[in-house]
Amino acid sequence: MIGISCSLLTKKMPKMITAERYHVSAAYVQAVSNAGEISCLLPILTPDKAEEVVSQLDGIILSGGNDIHPDFYLNSTMKENAQARDTLRERDLYEMALCRAALKQKKPILGVCRGAQLLNVVLGGTLIQDIQQTTKIAHIQSEDPEVASHLVEIEEDSCLMKIVGQKKIGVNSYHHQVIDEVGVGLQVTAYSEDGFIEAIEYTGESFALGIQWHPEIMANKDLVATKIFKYFINEVHSLKKNSLLNSKMV
């Protein structure tokens, strides 16, 4: 079972019984299903519930969405010029707790867009607040989200290279913030054409991959995107198999 983190819709809609709803793109659920696993959505709870939630899961996907609140990675001087948009502190707090619990319990993690940034922040990294003023590449594309908008170059001898099997890939792009200083235990494994970090990997004992683009949207048409989800699910199944074997030996 893969847990997929959610955001919270607070905007009032006409004729709705309740205004607040948890939501996430259906593309995540479909991509996980196509890769051979079932999933459940993780509503935003209090951080103290994270350990128990993760213990019931085989892996987690930290989904895209809200900017991470600058309080969690900027010093006091930098906060004065913060350019974060549409932040949701309760989501940040809960997902950071989920991420820490998954790392502690050695459950596989796939961080997508915001999720990659969150993985970095949890491990002490920082973010660039807004990149659109410093690059000519459109990191918030206007074309079909299933179509790549720019290239990403992947580092040799990385897990991501092992997954996709090619040096350069085309990716979609829907972000205005990116990873800046890299967190402890992480290594950068892909860069955009304009030099921004597009992927990170955890160097510890468990699997954790953070990618800045949205492979779940491209997975219906793009083989590389499909490979990412299949590899993640294979990591989940491998961990489950090893855990089962270890339990039988006790």
C-alpha positions in Angstrom: 0.0 0.0 0.0 1.4 3.4 -1.1 0.3 6.5 0.8 0.0 9.6 -1.3 0.0 13.0 0.6 -2.8 15.4 0.0 -3.4 19.2 0.0 -6.5 20.9 1.5 -9.0 22.8 -0.6 -10.4 25.7 1.5 -12.0 27.8 -1.2 -15.8 27.9 -0.9 -17.6 26.3 -3.8 -21.3 26.8 -4.6 -23.7 24.2 -3.3 -21.1 22.3 -1.4 -22.0 20.7 1.9 -18.5 21.5 3.3 -16.0 24.0 2.0 -12.8 22.1 3.0 -11.8 19.0 1.0 -8.6 17.0 0.8 -7.4 16.5 -2.7 -4.6 15.2 -5.0 -4.2 14.6 -8.7 -5.8 11.3 -9.8 -2.7 10.9 -12.0 -0.7 9.7 -8.9 -3.2 7.0 -8.1 -3.3 5.8 -11.8 0.5 5.8 -12.1 0.9 3.7 -8.9 -1.8 1.3 -10.1 -0.2 1.0 -13.6 3.1 0.2 -11.8 1.5 -2.7 -9.9 0.5 -1.4 -6.5 -2.6 0.1 -4.8 -2.6 3.4 -3.0 -4.5 5.4 -0.4 -4.7 9.1 0.2 -3.2 10.6 3.3 -5.3 13.5 4.8 -3.5 16.1 6.8 -3.3 15.0 10.4 -1.2 16.3 13.3 2.5 15.4 13.2 2.3 13.0 16.2 0.2 10.6 14.0 2.9 10.3 11.4 4.8 7.4 12.9 1.7 5.2 13.2 0.5 6.1 9.7 3.8 5.3 8.1 4.0 2.0 10.0 0.8 0.9 8.1 2.3 1.8 4.7 4.8 0.1 2.4 6.0 3.4 0.8 4.9 7.1 0.5 4.7 9.6 -2.3 5.1 13.2 -1.3 3.0 14.9 -3.9 3.2 18.4 -5.5 1.2 21.5 -4.6 1.7 24.3 -2.1 4.9 26.2 -1.6 6.7 25.2 1.6 6.5 27.9 4.2 9.8 29.8 4.4 9.8 29.5 8.2 11.0 26.0 7.8 14.2 26.8 5.9 15.0 30.5 5.8 16.8 32.6 8.4 15.2 35.7 9.8 16.8 38.1 7.3 15.8 36.0 4.3 12.2 35.7 5.5 11.7 39.5 5.0 12.0 38.9 1.2 10.2 35.6 1.1 8.3 34.9 -2.2 6.4 31.8 -1.2 2.9 31.4 -2.5 -0.2 29.5 -1.3 1.5 28.1 1.8 -0.2 25.6 4.1 1.7 25.2 7.4 -0.3 22.3 8.7 0.5 20.4 5.5 4.2 21.2 5.8 4.3 20.1 9.4 2.5 16.8 8.8 4.4 15.9 5.7 7.7 16.7 7.2 6.8 14.3 10.0 5.7 11.7 7.5 9.0 12.1 5.7 11.1 11.7 8.9 9.0 8.7 9.9 9.5 7.0 6.5 13.3 7.6 6.6 13.4 6.2 10.2 11.4 3.2 9.2 13.3 2.8 6.0 10.1 3.0 3.8 10.7 4.0 0.2 9.9 7.7 -0.6 9.1 9.3 -4.0 9.0 13.1 -3.7 7.4 14.9 -6.6 8.0 18.7 -7.2 7.1 20.1 -3.8 7.8 16.6 -2.4 11.4 16.8 -3.6 11.7 20.2 -2.0 10.2 18.9 1.2 12.6 16.0 1.4 15.5 18.5 1.0 14.1 20.8 3.8 13.6 17.9 6.2 17.3 17.0 5.8 18.4 20.6 6.5 18.4 22.0 2.9 17.1 25.3 1.6 15.1 26.5 -1.4 15.5 29.3 -4.0 12.4 31.4 -3.5 11.6 32.3 -7.2 13.6 31.3 -10.2 11.5 32.9 -13.0 13.3 36.2 -12.8 16.7 34.6 -13.3 16.2 32.2 -16.3 14.8 32.3 -19.8 13.5 28.7 -19.5 9.8 28.6 -18.6 9.6 26.4 -15.5 5.9 27.0 -15.3 4.9 25.8 -18.8 1.8 26.9 -20.6 1.6 23.9 -23.0 0.0 20.4 -22.5 1.4 19.0 -19.2 1.9 15.6 -20.8 4.5 17.3 -23.1 8.1 18.0 -22.1 9.0 21.7 -21.9 12.8 21.4 -21.3 15.6 18.9 -20.9 17.2 17.5 -17.8 20.7 16.1 -17.7 21.3 13.2 -15.3 24.4 12.4 -13.4 26.3 9.2 -14.1 26.4 6.5 -11.4 23.1 7.7 -9.9 20.0 5.7 -9.2 18.1 8.0 -11.6 20.5 7.1 -14.4 19.9 3.4 -13.5 16.2 4.0 -13.7 16.0 5.9 -17.0 19.1 4.7 -18.8 19.9 7.9 -20.7 21.9 11.0 -20.1 19.2 13.6 -21.1 15.5 13.4 -20.8 12.6 15.8 -21.5 10.4 16.8 -18.6 7.4 18.9 -17.9 7.7 21.8 -15.5 5.3 23.5 -13.0 7.3 25.2 -10.3 8.8 28.6 -9.4 11.0 27.4 -6.5 13.8 24.9 -6.6 16.3 23.3 -4.2 19.2 25.6 -3.3 21.5 24.2 -0.5 21.3 20.4 -0.5 20.3 18.6 2.7 22.5 16.2 4.7 22.6 12.8 3.2 21.4 13.9 -0.2 23.2 14.1 -3.5 22.1 16.0 -6.6 21.6 13.6 -9.6 20.0 15.9 -12.3 20.2 19.5 -13.5 18.1 21.6 -15.8 19.6 23.2 -18.9 19.8 26.5 -16.9 21.7 24.9 -14.0 18.9 24.3 -11.5 18.6 21.1 -9.4 16.0 18.8 -10.9 16.6 15.6 -8.8 18.1 14.5 -5.5 18.7 11.0 -4.0 19.1 9.9 -0.4 22.5 8.2 0.3 21.3 6.5 3.4 20.1 3.0 3.9 16.6 3.5 2.4 15.3 4.5 -1.0 14.3 8.2 -1.4 14.2 10.0 -4.7 13.1 13.5 -5.2 12.3 14.9 -8.7 11.3 18.4 -9.6 9.0 17.6 -12.5 5.7 15.7 -12.6 6.2 12.1 -14.0 2.7 11.1 -12.9 1.2 13.4 -15.5 3.5 12.2 -18.3 3.2 8.5 -17.4 0.5 7.7 -19.9 2.6 8.6 -22.8 6.2 8.8 -21.6 8.3 5.7 -21.0 10.8 7.4 -18.7 8.0 8.6 -16.4 6.6 5.0 -16.4 10.1 3.7 -15.5 10.3 6.0 -12.4 7.1 4.7 -10.9 7.9 1.0 -11.8 11.3 1.4 -10.1 9.7 2.9 -7.0 7.1 0.2 -6.7 9.9 -2.5 -7.3 11.7 -1.0 -4.3 8.5 -1.3 -2.3 8.0 -4.9 -3.3 11.6 -5.8 -2.6 11.4 -4.3 0.9 8.2 -6.2 1.6 9.7 -9.4 0.4 12.8 -9.0 2.6 10.7 -8.1 5.6 8.6 -11.2 5.1 11.7 -13.4 4.8 13.2 -11.8 8.0 10.0 -12.4 9.9 10.0 -16.1 9.0 13.5 -16.5 10.2 12.8 -15.1 13.6 
